[in-house]
Amino acid sequence: MVHIRRARRAKIAAQVDRELPGLTDGDRRRILEEQLREHTVLEAERARRRHACAVVEVEERRAAAARCREREEEAEQARRPARGAGCR
């Protein structure tokens, strides 16, 4: 995880240097930190959306499994002879 953050920081720093040459060290650091915060906020939002989608998918799979079990139980009940059906 640390290596991903370091790589992201290096990538953003290179982008800042390329787009805004001649910044003072303080301005460069400030802009870099601002862009890293923005990136972190975006990543957190993406993670929340992925999690919400995953929760929905899990619930859909559980509901589908329950429907499947219900159909199997109904089919099993239909295969069993009714009590007393053969008696007359």
Buried (B, 14 or more C-beta within 10 A) or exposed (E): EEEEEEEBBEEBBEEBEEEEEEBEEEEBEEBBEEBBEEBEEEEEEEEEEEEEEEEEEEEEEEEEEEEEEEEEEEEEEEEEEEEEEEEE
